[in-house]
Amino acid sequence: MKLNNTVYMQLPIIPDYRMGVFLPLRERWGQRFEVFAGEVDFGGSPISAGEAWEYFQKIRNYYFFGERLLWQSGATKKVLGADLLILNGNMRFVSNWFIQIARKLLGRPTLLWGHAEGKSNRVPFIRSLYLSLCDGFITYTEAQRNLLFKRYPNMNIWVAPNSCVAASDCVAAVAEVDEIHDILYVGRLVEEKKVKLLLEGYIYARKHGLIPSQAKLVFVGSGVERAYLEKCARASVYRDDIHFAGHVSAVGELREFYRKAVCSVSPGYVGLSATQSFSFGIPMLIARDEFHSPEIEACREGVNSTFFESGNLVNLGEHLGEMYNARQEWCNLRNEIAEWTRECYSFDAMCATFIEIVEANHK
C-alpha cells in the first residue's frame, strides 16, 4: 500500500461488533483508512456503536419510500476521491448507484461488500446492472462466493467470513455440567427473529416435563418486542424462571451467560449470534427452514448445531429437552467448537481478507 493511498468505506451503520474489524485496520493503516456511516439502519435497528464516532465519521442516513430506500450524504466528495472505496452491496442504497457511476467515470476502483443476493430475486436484471458497476465483491461465505462466481465468472470475488468475536476471545466457556441449565437467546428482540416462539417452546417444554425447573430461559438483547415478550412471560406460571438481561456487548459479561447455557437458540433466521455462540463453545438450536443469513454456513448439524422444525413450538420444546439431556456430551465438545471458530470465523480472519485486498492492489 502506497504511503498516501486512501481506503474508505461508506456503510449504513457501524455496529459494535464491527469495531473489532475496523479498529485493527485503522491501527494498521492510520488515517488512510476511514469509515463513513450513519446512526440507524433500516427499520431502526441495529444502530451504530457510540464509540464509533471517536474513530470514524458520522454521515446522514435519509430513508424514504416507506424506508425501502436509503440516501446517504455528508462525505460524497471524500468517497469519490478515495483511491479505493468499499460500499455496502445492498442495491437499495440509492446514493451508492450514483457513487459507483461517478467513480467508474473517474477510473477509480469500487468494491461492494455484503450479501451475494437479497431476500427478493424479482429484479435480477437490476441486480446484474448494480454489480456491473463495481470492480469486485466481498462476500461473507464461500457458498456466496461460489454463487456469485457461477453467475459472474469474470468478477473479482473475495470472502471475508462474517464475525463478531476476536480470535483471542474464542475460548470455551468453562463450566461443570451441574452448572449448565440455561436456555439462552442472544440477539435483537424483534418479530422477524421469532423470539416469541422460543418463549412458547420453553413453556411447552416445562409444562410437559421435557426440561426440569432448574432450566431457566434467558434473553440477552433489546428491541421493540421486549415489552410484549415480558408481558407474555409475566402471564406464565414460569415467570420467575424467564429473565431479560437487556443488551450486552462486553465479552466478559457474555461469557458468563454462555458458560451456564445448555445451548443458544435461533427461533427465526440465523445471524451473527451463531458464530458468537460457537466462539464460546456453545451449540445452537436452529429453526431449519428460514431465510438464514450467511452464518448458516458455519452451522453443522451434530457438530455445533441441532435443527428443529421451523415454526413448530412442540418440536422446538422436544429439541430443548434433547439438548438438555445431552448437555454432558455438548459440554465435552466446547473446546473443539471454540477452536474451530477461532480458525474460521474470528475478527482476525475477517481482517485478513481486507488486508489482502488492499495491500495486493495498492503497492
N, C-alpha and C positions, 0 to 999 in steps of 0.2 A: 504494500500500500504506500503510495507516494505521500510525502510529508503534508501536502496541502489538500489531498483528496478528501472530499466530504461524503459521508454516508448518512443519509437521512431516512427516517421512517415517518409516514403520516398514517395514523391509526385512529379508530373511533375513540378508544379509551386506553389507559394504562392500568389494568387491574393489578392488585397487589402481587398476584402470582407471576406477573411478567417482570417485576423488578429484579428477580433473581437471574433473568436473562440479560436485561438491558444494562444493569449496573456493571457487570463484568465487561461488557462491550465498551461502555464509557471509560472504564478504567484502562482498557487496552488501547483505545483509540483517542481518548481525550475528547476535546470539543469538536473534533472532526465527525464524531458520531452524535446525532441529535434525534430526538423523538418528539413529534408534534401530535397532540391528541386532545380530544375534548373530555368533558367530565362524565357524561352519561351515555350509555349505549342505547340501542333500540329498546323500546318498552320500559325504559327507566332502570334497567338492571342488566348486567352489573355496572358498577361505576369505577372511576379511576381512583387509585390509591392516593390518600392525602399526601404522602411523602413524594409522590411522583414529581410534583412541581418544585421540589428542592433541587431536582437534577434536570428535568426536561421542561418543554414549553407547552403551555396550555393554549389551545385554539378554541374556536366556537363551532359547536355542532348545531345545525339547523335541520330539524326533522319536519317533513311535510308530506302531503298526500296520505294522511292518516298514519303517519310515522312509518310509511313504507319506504321512503327515500330519504337520503341524507346529503346535505351540502356542508362542507367544512370550509371555513375561512379563517384567515389570520396568519398564514405562513406561505401563501401562494408564491410570492417572489422567491423565497428561500428554497422551497421544494423544487421549483422549476430550475433553479440554478445548481442543484446538488449534482456532484459527479456520479453518484449512484443513489437512486431513490427506491424505497421499498414501500408499497402500498398494500392495504387490505384487499384481498381478492374478491370481496363482495361487490357485485356489479350494481347494487342498489346505492352505492356511493356515487351520486351523480357528479360530484366535483372530480372524482378520480378519472372519469371519462375525459374531461377537459384537460386535466393534468397530463394524462398519458398521451393524448393527441399533441399537445404543445411540446412535450419533451421528445416525442417522435420527430417532430419537425425540427427541433433543435439538435437532434442527433445525440441525445443523452439517454443512457440506459435506465429502464424502469423495470423492477421486478414486482410480481404480485405474491402475496403470502396468505395462506388460509386454506379453506376447504376447496377440494378439487371440483366439487359440484354443490349446488344449493339444494334446498328441500323441494324446489319445483323445477321440473325439466320441460316445462311447457314452451319455453322460448329458447331452444338450443342454438338457433342461429344468432341470437343476441349475445349469448354466452361466447360463442365462437368469435364474434366480432370483438367483444371485450378482450378476450385473450390474445387476439391477433395484434393488439396494441402494445403488449408487453414484450419484454426481452427474456423472460423466464419466469418460472413459477416455483414457489417453495411450498410443498405440501406438508401435512402433518404425519403421514404414514407411507410405508412402501406400497400398500394397496392403492392409495390415492395416486401415488406417483405412476404406478403401472397403468391405472385407468387413464390418466392424462396422456401418458406416452403412447398408448394404443390409439387415442384419438388425434394426438398432435405429435407424430413421431419426430418432427424437426424442432420441437421446443426444448429449451434447456430446462430441466426439472431437477430439483433437489428435495431432500427430505430433512426436515427439522422436527424430530419427534416431540410432540406436544408434551410439556412437562410443567409441574408446579412445585418441584422439590429439588434441592441441591443434592449432588452425589453424596456429600458428607452427611446428609440427613437420612439417606436411605439405609437405615439401620433398624433391624427388627425390634419392635416394642416388646420388652421382656416382661413376662408375667407367668405366674404359676396357673395351672389350669383351674384351680378352685377360685381364682380371682376373675376369671373370664366368664362374664354373664351377659353383658350388654348387647343389644341390637342397636346399631349406630347408623344414622343418616348424616352425611356432611354435604351441604350444598345449599342452593337457593330454595327458599320455601315459596314456590310458585306453582301454579296449576299445571303447567306443561311438564313438570317433574313428577307429577302424580304422587305427591307426598301423602295425601290423604289415604291412598291405597295401602301404604305401609302402615299407617296408623290402624286401619281396619284389619289388615292382615295380622298385626301384632295382637289386637284384641281377640281375633278369632283363635289364634294360637294359644293365648292364655285361657280363654273360655273352654277350649276343648282339651286342655292339659298337654298340649304339644310342647310347651316350654314352661318351666317352673316359675314360681313367684320371684325367684332371685333375678330373673331375666328382665332388665329394665329396657325401656325404649328411649333413646337419647337422640335429639335433633340438634345438630350444630349448624347454624346458618340463620340467615334472615331473609325476609321477603314479604310480599303483600299478603300471603296466605297465613302468616304466622298467627294473627289474632283468631282467625277462623279455626285453625288447627288446635289452638289452645282451648277454644270453646268446646270443640269436639272431644278433646281429651278430658276436660273437666266433667263432661257428661257421662264419662265411662266409669265403671266401678274400679278400673285400674288406674285412675287418675294419679295416684301417688307414685306410680311406677313409670310415668311418662314425663320426661324432662326436656325443657327447651333452654339451650345454653346460649343462643344468640350467635352472632358472627365471631369466629375465632380464626386468626391467621398465624399467630405465633406457633412455631414448630413445637416448642416445648409443651405448650398447652394442648395442642392437637395430639401429641404423642400420648399424653395421659388418657385422652378419650379413647384412642385406638388401642392402647395397652389392655384395657378391660373389655374390648369388644370381641364377641364371638365372630362377628362379621360386620361389614358395612353393607348397605343395601342401596340399589338403584332401582326404585319402583317405576321410573319412567326411562327416558333415554340416558344412556351412559355419557358422562362428561369427564372432566379432568379429575374428579374425585376418585375415579378408578385407580389411576396411577398414583395418586396420593395415598390411597389405602394400601396399595401394594408396596409402596416405599417403606411402610411400617411393618410389612409382612402380613397384613390382614386381608383375608379373602373377601370377595364381594359377591353378594347375591343379586342377580341382574334379571330384569324383565327381558324375555327373549326377543320378541318381535316389536321393536320400536325403531324410530328413525334415529339411530345412535350417532353420536359424534365419533370422530376418528379414533378416539381412545378405545373403542371396542376391539380394535386390532390387538390390544395388549391383554384382553380378557380371554384366558384359556380355560376352558371347562375342565374341572378336575385338577387343574394345576394351581390356579389362583382365583378361580371363579366357579359359581354354580348358577344355573339359569332356571327361572320359573316361568310359567305360562302368563304372558302379558295380560294385565287387567283382571286376573283371577285371584281374588283375595284368599280363597280357600287353598289354592295351590301355593300361594305365597306363604300362608300360615304353615302349611305342611313342610315347606322347604326351610322355614325358620326352625322348625322342630328338628329337622335332619341336620342342619348346620350346628344347632346347639348340642345335639347328641354326639357329633363328630368333632367337638371343639379340641379334644386332645390331639387328634390327627392333624387338624389345621394348625394347632399351636406348634407341632413338630416341624411344620413347613415354613414357619415365619422367616427364618434366616434365609432360606433358599429363595423365597418370593422377594424379599428385600434386596438381595444381592443381584438378582436378575433385573430388577427395576433400576438399580444404580447403573448398570451397564447400558441399559437400553432407553430409559425414559427419564433421565435427570436433566437439570438445567445445563450441566456440563455438555451433555450430548447435543442439546439444542444449540448452545452457543457455538459448538464446533462447526456446525453447518454454516452459520453466518460468517464465521472467521474464514472458512474455506472459500466461500463465495467471494467475499470482499478481497481477501489477500491474493487470491488466484487471478482476479480480474483487475486489480489495481496495483500492479507492480511497476 
